[in-house]
């Protein structure tokens, strides 16, 4: 019998693959293989020369303006180090001195980045030359209130946003299970929001069973874009990357217009039509695999092509374990879904952010069987969360095949952390 091997794109020691007999393998789902431009700098410059719905950066600021540049963190592959030199050069052309420019890592509720990580993300020369800080969502003294959002959330953002005359966001557009798409206004909210605001932002959708990965109708996207209008996100640079994270497209300008343009092209890369559904879907979480907090995205990518009552096998390294800043995920996913949603709505959870995200995962878990293969997670934690645990992928696959009691065909999702699949 011919065996087909499918490799997941994890790096180095975290390399993983799956071998399936040819008559068992139904489809391999990967982002589209689009060509990267030969001159990345020219693509970046072209986007900044023709921003959507906004003047050029060098025409938008004055020498006296205080400029805040927000960048996503190391959980995202955005090539900020390639973009920043273009942005900083244009600000200099406008006469803005280095001392008037602050760069902030919009880390949301993620752990702080280390100094080497920041240098890799932004570029060593930039870190040495400019004021660079990491947002701390738990530091209430660094926050300022921006009122109440349309969905009743009390909004607190980093004080640096209020102190800046001009705010620039740099991010990457890929499918996202809650906001539909990352990028654009998400750099502001939850990127530099207070923990209580992020918690409320997630709590609003905890009872919603819909998987919004790659959808344009996510309520969260409407909420965060409305906030960006109010708070003042003046200019964004959105990248769209190839499946091997080379620069593909760049869109700049007004946050809504640049987001819409980037989403259209990101859909061509990361939106993958699949004929029918499958009893078993093996999914990586790449590139979201440092911890389970990120890796759970693989479930959202696999769900749309998994038959009701089917099995998703999540294959992910998770070298940082369950979650550095959200360790209570095991406790929350061990609860019955109805109890978890009730505790969230009544404010009875210690980590409302973690609990709300766990509720979204639990909705998927309620519709199908989940198996996790991860050297970074313990058997006790995985089973407590309500998933089956196997040391290796072959054993997990054998168990899933045996459970379905016939010769089911299997789908494999290679980039589950940034793909959205849909059945046709």
QUIQUI-V272001 format. One record per residue. NEAR is the number of other ideal C-beta (glycine too) atoms within 8 Angstrom. D_CENTER is the distance of its C-alpha to the mean C-alpha in whole Angstrom. Layout:
near=NEAR d_center=D_CENTER
near=NEAR d_center=D_CENTER
This chain:
near=5 d_center=39
near=5 d_center=37
near=8 d_center=33
near=9 d_center=30
near=8 d_center=28
near=12 d_center=24
near=8 d_center=22
near=12 d_center=18
near=10 d_center=17
near=11 d_center=17
near=6 d_center=19
near=5 d_center=22
near=4 d_center=23
near=9 d_center=20
near=9 d_center=21
near=11 d_center=22
near=9 d_center=23
near=12 d_center=25
near=8 d_center=28
near=13 d_center=29
near=9 d_center=33
near=9 d_center=33
near=6 d_center=34
near=11 d_center=31
near=13 d_center=28
near=7 d_center=28
near=9 d_center=25
near=8 d_center=22
near=12 d_center=19
near=11 d_center=17
near=11 d_center=16
near=9 d_center=19
near=6 d_center=20
near=9 d_center=21
near=4 d_center=23
near=9 d_center=22
near=9 d_center=24
near=3 d_center=27
near=6 d_center=27
near=11 d_center=23
near=8 d_center=25
near=8 d_center=27
near=12 d_center=23
near=14 d_center=22
near=9 d_center=26
near=9 d_center=26
near=12 d_center=23
near=14 d_center=24
near=7 d_center=28
near=6 d_center=27
near=15 d_center=24
near=11 d_center=24
near=8 d_center=26
near=11 d_center=26
near=6 d_center=29
near=10 d_center=28
near=14 d_center=27
near=9 d_center=30
near=6 d_center=32
near=11 d_center=30
near=11 d_center=30
near=7 d_center=34
near=8 d_center=35
near=5 d_center=35
near=10 d_center=31
near=9 d_center=29
near=15 d_center=26
near=14 d_center=22
near=13 d_center=19
near=14 d_center=16
near=16 d_center=13
near=14 d_center=10
near=13 d_center=10
near=7 d_center=11
near=8 d_center=8
near=9 d_center=7
near=7 d_center=10
near=12 d_center=11
near=11 d_center=15
near=12 d_center=16
near=10 d_center=19
near=10 d_center=20
near=14 d_center=19
near=15 d_center=21
near=9 d_center=24
near=11 d_center=25
near=14 d_center=24
near=11 d_center=26
near=8 d_center=29
near=12 d_center=29
near=13 d_center=29
near=8 d_center=32
near=7 d_center=33
near=13 d_center=33
near=7 d_center=35
near=12 d_center=32
near=7 d_center=33
near=6 d_center=31
near=5 d_center=31
near=10 d_center=30
near=13 d_center=27
near=13 d_center=24
near=14 d_center=21
near=15 d_center=18
near=14 d_center=15
near=14 d_center=13
near=14 d_center=11
near=11 d_center=11
near=10 d_center=12
near=9 d_center=11
near=6 d_center=15
near=7 d_center=16
near=12 d_center=16
near=6 d_center=20
near=7 d_center=22
near=6 d_center=22
near=9 d_center=18
near=13 d_center=18
near=10 d_center=21
near=8 d_center=19
near=13 d_center=16
near=13 d_center=19
near=11 d_center=22
near=6 d_center=25
near=6 d_center=27
near=14 d_center=25
near=12 d_center=24
near=5 d_center=28
near=6 d_center=29
near=10 d_center=27
near=7 d_center=26
near=11 d_center=22
near=9 d_center=21
near=10 d_center=18
near=13 d_center=17
near=8 d_center=18
near=12 d_center=17
near=6 d_center=20
near=7 d_center=23
near=7 d_center=25
near=4 d_center=27
near=9 d_center=25
near=11 d_center=23
near=9 d_center=25
near=7 d_center=25
near=10 d_center=25
near=7 d_center=26
near=6 d_center=25
near=11 d_center=22
near=5 d_center=24
near=7 d_center=22
near=7 d_center=24
near=11 d_center=22
near=10 d_center=23
near=15 d_center=21
near=12 d_center=21
near=16 d_center=20
near=11 d_center=21
near=9 d_center=24
near=12 d_center=23
near=14 d_center=22
near=8 d_center=25
near=7 d_center=27
near=11 d_center=26
near=7 d_center=28
near=12 d_center=25
near=14 d_center=21
near=14 d_center=19
near=17 d_center=15
near=15 d_center=14
near=17 d_center=10
near=13 d_center=9
near=14 d_center=9
near=11 d_center=7
near=15 d_center=7
near=12 d_center=6
near=9 d_center=8
near=11 d_center=9
near=11 d_center=9
near=14 d_center=10
near=16 d_center=8
near=11 d_center=6
near=14 d_center=9
near=17 d_center=12
near=15 d_center=13
near=13 d_center=10
near=16 d_center=11
near=18 d_center=14
near=16 d_center=13
near=11 d_center=12
near=14 d_center=11
near=13 d_center=15
near=16 d_center=16
near=11 d_center=18
near=10 d_center=18
near=8 d_center=20
near=15 d_center=18
near=14 d_center=15
near=11 d_center=17
near=12 d_center=18
near=14 d_center=15
near=13 d_center=14
near=11 d_center=18
near=12 d_center=19
near=11 d_center=17
near=14 d_center=17
near=8 d_center=20
near=7 d_center=19
near=4 d_center=19
near=4 d_center=17
near=10 d_center=14
near=13 d_center=12
near=13 d_center=10
near=11 d_center=11
near=8 d_center=14
near=7 d_center=15
near=6 d_center=17
near=13 d_center=14
near=10 d_center=16
near=13 d_center=14
near=11 d_center=13
near=8 d_center=17
near=15 d_center=17
near=15 d_center=15
near=13 d_center=17
near=10 d_center=20
near=14 d_center=19
near=14 d_center=18
near=7 d_center=22
near=9 d_center=23
near=13 d_center=22
near=7 d_center=22
near=13 d_center=20
near=8 d_center=22
near=16 d_center=20
near=18 d_center=17
near=17 d_center=16
near=16 d_center=14
near=15 d_center=13
near=13 d_center=13
near=14 d_center=13
near=13 d_center=16
near=11 d_center=15
near=5 d_center=16
near=8 d_center=14
near=8 d_center=17
near=14 d_center=17
near=12 d_center=18
near=9 d_center=18
near=13 d_center=18
near=14 d_center=18
near=13 d_center=20
near=11 d_center=21
near=11 d_center=21
near=13 d_center=17
near=10 d_center=18
near=10 d_center=20
near=18 d_center=18
near=17 d_center=15
near=8 d_center=17
near=11 d_center=18
near=16 d_center=15
near=12 d_center=14
near=8 d_center=17
near=12 d_center=17
near=14 d_center=13
near=9 d_center=15
near=8 d_center=18
near=14 d_center=16
near=14 d_center=13
near=12 d_center=15
near=12 d_center=18
near=8 d_center=21
near=14 d_center=22
near=6 d_center=26
near=6 d_center=26
near=8 d_center=25
near=15 d_center=25
near=10 d_center=26
near=16 d_center=24
near=15 d_center=21
near=13 d_center=20
near=15 d_center=16
near=17 d_center=14
near=15 d_center=11
near=14 d_center=11
near=9 d_center=9
near=12 d_center=8
near=15 d_center=11
near=9 d_center=12
near=13 d_center=13
near=13 d_center=13
near=13 d_center=10
near=12 d_center=7
near=16 d_center=10
near=12 d_center=11
near=14 d_center=8
near=18 d_center=11
near=15 d_center=13
near=14 d_center=12
near=17 d_center=12
near=16 d_center=15
near=12 d_center=17
near=11 d_center=18
near=15 d_center=20
near=15 d_center=21
near=7 d_center=25
near=5 d_center=26
near=6 d_center=27
near=14 d_center=25
near=14 d_center=23
near=18 d_center=20
near=15 d_center=20
near=19 d_center=17
near=14 d_center=18
near=15 d_center=16
near=10 d_center=17
near=15 d_center=15
near=9 d_center=18
near=8 d_center=17
near=10 d_center=18
near=12 d_center=16
near=12 d_center=15
near=10 d_center=16
near=8 d_center=16
near=13 d_center=16
near=8 d_center=19
near=11 d_center=20
near=15 d_center=18
near=11 d_center=21
near=7 d_center=23
near=15 d_center=21
near=14 d_center=20
near=8 d_center=24
near=10 d_center=25
near=5 d_center=26
near=11 d_center=23
near=6 d_center=26
near=8 d_center=27
near=16 d_center=23
near=11 d_center=23
near=8 d_center=26
near=11 d_center=26
near=16 d_center=22
near=9 d_center=24
near=6 d_center=27
near=6 d_center=25
near=5 d_center=27
near=11 d_center=24
near=3 d_center=23
near=9 d_center=20
near=12 d_center=19
near=12 d_center=15
near=14 d_center=15
near=15 d_center=17
near=14 d_center=16
near=14 d_center=12
near=12 d_center=15
near=15 d_center=17
near=15 d_center=14
near=11 d_center=15
near=14 d_center=18
near=11 d_center=19
near=14 d_center=18
near=13 d_center=20
near=6 d_center=23
near=8 d_center=23
near=12 d_center=23
near=10 d_center=24
near=13 d_center=21
near=15 d_center=22
near=12 d_center=20
near=13 d_center=21
near=13 d_center=20
near=5 d_center=22
near=10 d_center=20
near=12 d_center=21
near=5 d_center=24
near=6 d_center=26
near=6 d_center=27
near=10 d_center=23
near=13 d_center=22
near=10 d_center=25
near=9 d_center=25
near=10 d_center=22
near=9 d_center=23
near=11 d_center=22
near=11 d_center=25
near=11 d_center=25
near=10 d_center=26
near=5 d_center=27
near=7 d_center=26
near=13 d_center=25
near=7 d_center=29
near=9 d_center=30
near=13 d_center=27
near=14 d_center=27
near=8 d_center=31
near=11 d_center=30
near=13 d_center=28
near=11 d_center=31
near=7 d_center=34
near=8 d_center=32
near=11 d_center=32
near=4 d_center=36
near=4 d_center=36
near=5 d_center=35
near=10 d_center=31
near=9 d_center=29
near=15 d_center=26
near=16 d_center=23
near=14 d_center=20
near=17 d_center=17
near=13 d_center=16
near=15 d_center=12
near=17 d_center=11
near=15 d_center=7
near=13 d_center=7
near=15 d_center=11
near=13 d_center=12
near=13 d_center=16
near=11 d_center=19
near=10 d_center=22
near=5 d_center=25
